[in-house]
Each structure stands twice: as C-alpha cells, then as structure tokens.
Amino acid sequence: MKQFLIKFLWAFFWLFFGLMIAHTNNITDTTQIVMIMMASLLIADGFKLVVRKIASHALV
C-alpha cells in the first residue's frame, strides 16, 4: 500500500506540474493541456529510469 501511495503521489505531482506549465503559457484547449500533463509525466518517468540505471551501474 505504501509503494502505491508513493507512485500515486509521484504521478500526481508531475501531472500537476504539467498543468502549471499549461496554465503559465495560457493554454486553454483541454486536449493540449492533457498532452502537456502526460508529456511531463513521461519525461519525469524517463528521467527517473535514467537515474536508476546510472546509479545501478555506479554501484557495480
């Protein structure tokens, strides 16, 4: 349950971050807002994957 909550909060934070990007750029189209929110989440997950790979190779 704790791991699910952490993953949920991670996703919520990055989706909210994407919403703030859309808001500061005065984007009002719903489709564009959702695309920016999903893109920010995908970029964050990709960054997290890269950091984990680098960390695992650094430990070996």
C-alpha positions as a Markdown table, in Angstrom:
| # | Residue | x | y | z |
|---|---|---|---|---|
| 1 | Met | 0.0 | 0.0 | 0.0 |
| 2 | Lys | 2.9 | 2.4 | 0.8 |
| 3 | Gln | 4.5 | 1.8 | -2.5 |
| 4 | Phe | 1.2 | 2.5 | -4.3 |
| 5 | Leu | 0.8 | 5.8 | -2.4 |
| 6 | Ile | 4.3 | 6.9 | -3.3 |
| 7 | Lys | 3.8 | 6.1 | -7.0 |
| 8 | Phe | 0.4 | 7.8 | -6.9 |
| 9 | Leu | 1.9 | 11.0 | -5.4 |
| 10 | Trp | 4.8 | 10.9 | -7.9 |
| 11 | Ala | 2.3 | 10.8 | -10.8 |
| 12 | Phe | 0.0 | 13.4 | -9.3 |
| 13 | Phe | 3.0 | 15.8 | -8.7 |
| 14 | Trp | 4.2 | 15.6 | -12.3 |
| 15 | Leu | 0.6 | 15.8 | -13.8 |
| 16 | Phe | 0.1 | 18.9 | -11.6 |
| 17 | Phe | 3.5 | 20.3 | -12.8 |
| 18 | Gly | 2.3 | 19.8 | -16.4 |
| 19 | Leu | -0.9 | 21.6 | -15.6 |
| 20 | Met | 1.0 | 24.5 | -14.2 |
| 21 | Ile | 3.1 | 24.7 | -17.4 |
| 22 | Ala | -0.1 | 24.8 | -19.5 |
| 23 | His | -1.5 | 27.5 | -17.2 |
| 24 | Thr | 1.5 | 29.7 | -17.3 |
| 25 | Asn | 1.5 | 29.5 | -21.1 |
| 26 | Asn | -2.2 | 30.5 | -21.3 |
| 27 | Ile | -3.2 | 27.2 | -22.9 |
| 28 | Thr | -7.0 | 26.7 | -22.6 |
| 29 | Asp | -7.6 | 23.8 | -25.0 |
| 30 | Thr | -8.4 | 20.7 | -23.0 |
| 31 | Thr | -6.6 | 18.3 | -25.4 |
| 32 | Gln | -3.4 | 20.4 | -25.3 |
| 33 | Ile | -3.5 | 20.6 | -21.5 |
| 34 | Val | -3.8 | 16.8 | -21.2 |
| 35 | Met | -1.0 | 16.3 | -23.7 |
| 36 | Ile | 1.3 | 18.6 | -21.7 |
| 37 | Met | 0.4 | 16.9 | -18.5 |
| 38 | Met | 1.1 | 13.4 | -19.9 |
| 39 | Ala | 4.3 | 14.6 | -21.5 |
| 40 | Ser | 5.6 | 15.9 | -18.2 |
| 41 | Leu | 4.8 | 12.6 | -16.6 |
| 42 | Leu | 6.5 | 10.6 | -19.3 |
| 43 | Ile | 9.6 | 12.8 | -19.2 |
| 44 | Ala | 9.8 | 12.5 | -15.4 |
| 45 | Asp | 9.5 | 8.7 | -15.6 |
| 46 | Gly | 12.2 | 8.6 | -18.3 |
| 47 | Phe | 14.5 | 10.8 | -16.1 |
| 48 | Lys | 13.8 | 8.5 | -13.1 |
| 49 | Leu | 14.7 | 5.5 | -15.2 |
| 50 | Val | 18.0 | 7.1 | -16.4 |
| 51 | Val | 18.9 | 8.0 | -12.9 |
| 52 | Arg | 18.2 | 4.5 | -11.6 |
| 53 | Lys | 20.3 | 2.9 | -14.5 |
| 54 | Ile | 23.2 | 5.2 | -13.8 |
| 55 | Ala | 23.0 | 4.6 | -10.0 |
| 56 | Ser | 22.9 | 0.8 | -10.5 |
| 57 | His | 25.9 | 0.9 | -12.8 |
| 58 | Ala | 27.8 | 3.1 | -10.4 |
| 59 | Leu | 27.3 | 0.6 | -7.6 |
| 60 | Val | 28.6 | -2.3 | -9.7 |
